[in-house]
Amino acid sequence: MGIQWTVYPNHRAASHVAAEIIAATLSETPACVLGLATGSTPLDVYTELARKHREEGLDFGRVTTFNLDEYIGLTPDHPQSYVHYMNKHLFSLVNISRDRTHLPNVQTDNLDESAKQYERLLKAAGGVDLQLLGIGANGHIGFNEPGAGPESVTRVVDLAPKTIQSNSRFFESEAEVPRRAITMGIATILRAREILLLATGSSKADAVAEAIKGPVTSDNPASFLQTHANVRFLLDPDAAARLTA
Ligand SMILES: N[C@@H]1[C@@H](O)[C@H](O)[C@@H](COP(=O)(O)O)O[C@@H]1O
């Protein structure tokens, strides 16, 4: 076990490799289940997948997707909701069947039940074949903030102050950033058969180094990926700076 990692010349190159791997999975297993991530990091992956669909006929017709997480408190048409993000950056650009795209449902009074339902839905779909991840500067994956344990499943969580601050760049003010989310848990993520984590930029260097070389600990939730048999980190030189120094 242990995490394999590769450094690419820049963000674009690392993103294209991630898109290649996803495209290869789609070609080999057209009815695969993809786990998808949001944030600024995977944007170029989705742009490249959309290009492959348009220009090379990459077929999403039988794919099922499950996103990692969704903010609580935003309506689906809010530009920062993850459902809006996915529609804009991927789903509207490829031939995916919308009834096979899933994000946690936060438009309900019973959020705990909604989270449980998501976990059940994932299991019923046979689990994730290939999970794409980003990483927070504090080591979070999905919205599993420091403190999240290896047994955690899909649930309602509070966002860490650092995450609220960091994600405020997408909102008009920090006060507008949601304080809670529904996220897949660490155990949920670790059930994926293959995991790709894309990280670029110097703000991720500490979290990446601790995830790969540090102890397996809730202090850095991404470090639990060390216990998975098939994880690859795709990095740019800045994100890998503390591994290569
Ligand atoms: N919930 C998401 C994560 O899934 C994402 O990986 C991370 C990094 O975001 P970014 O890619 O914008 O740096 O933070 C967000 O809050």
The ligand as an SDF file (V2000), in Angstrom:
LIG
                    3D

 16 16  0  0  0  0  0  0  0  0999 V2000
  -15.4420   20.4130   -0.7200 N   0  0  0  0  0  0  0  0  0  0  0  0
  -14.4140   20.8780   -1.5860 C   0  0  0  0  0  0  0  0  0  0  0  0
  -13.3850   19.8110   -1.7900 C   0  0  0  0  0  0  0  0  0  0  0  0
  -13.9730   18.7140   -2.4600 O   0  0  0  0  0  0  0  0  0  0  0  0
  -12.2290   20.3900   -2.5630 C   0  0  0  0  0  0  0  0  0  0  0  0
  -11.3310   19.3790   -2.9320 O   0  0  0  0  0  0  0  0  0  0  0  0
  -11.4910   21.3790   -1.6940 C   0  0  0  0  0  0  0  0  0  0  0  0
  -10.3880   22.1350   -2.4100 C   0  0  0  0  0  0  0  0  0  0  0  0
  -10.8700   23.1740   -3.1790 O   0  0  0  0  0  0  0  0  0  0  0  0
  -10.0640   23.8390   -4.3510 P   0  0  0  0  0  0  0  0  0  0  0  0
   -9.9450   22.8140   -5.4230 O   0  0  0  0  0  0  0  0  0  0  0  0
  -10.8990   25.0020   -4.7980 O   0  0  0  0  0  0  0  0  0  0  0  0
   -8.7410   24.2220   -3.8100 O   0  0  0  0  0  0  0  0  0  0  0  0
  -12.3740   22.2290   -1.0080 O   0  0  0  0  0  0  0  0  0  0  0  0
  -13.7580   22.2420   -1.2640 C   0  0  0  0  0  0  0  0  0  0  0  0
  -14.3090   22.9300   -0.2100 O   0  0  0  0  0  0  0  0  0  0  0  0
  1  2  1  0
  2  3  1  0
  2 15  1  0
  3  4  1  0
  3  5  1  0
  5  6  1  0
  5  7  1  0
  7  8  1  0
  7 14  1  0
  8  9  1  0
  9 10  1  0
 10 11  2  0
 10 12  1  0
 10 13  1  0
 14 15  1  0
 15 16  1  0
M  END
$$$$
